[in-house]
Every structure is written in structure tokens, then in C-alpha cells.
Amino acid sequence: MAQALYIGEAVKLVLTVLLFAVALVLFDLEFLPLILTYAATLAAYWLALL
């Protein structure tokens, strides 16, 4: 059971990194604003869960 959880998290992390790389290459985006926006969105989601 726990092994499936770890595999799922690893897949999610790899997909996130790959999709960020694709977005940076295809859409010619700036790295820092993209990461800061992602972090702000994640923080808002975590706060909403409280």
C-alpha cells in the first residue's frame, strides 16, 4: 500500500518537472515568474485545505 503511494508521488514529481521543462521551451517563458506563480498557487491550495 505504501509502495503505491511512493510510486504515485514519484510519478507526479517527474511529470511536474517534465511539464515545466516543456512549458519553458515551447512557450519561451521566464523561469522565475513561472516558479513563483506555481508556488503561490500551491500555497493557496494548502491554505484552502485548512
PEDAKA-V735361 format. One line per field, one symbol per residue. burial: I if it has 24 or more other ideal C-beta (glycine too) atoms within 12 Angstrom, else O. A space follows every 50 residues. Layout:
# PEDAKA-V735361
burial->???
This chain:
# PEDAKA-V735361
burial->OOOOOOOOOOOOOOOOOOOOOOOOOOOOOOOOOOOOOOOOOOOOOOOOOO
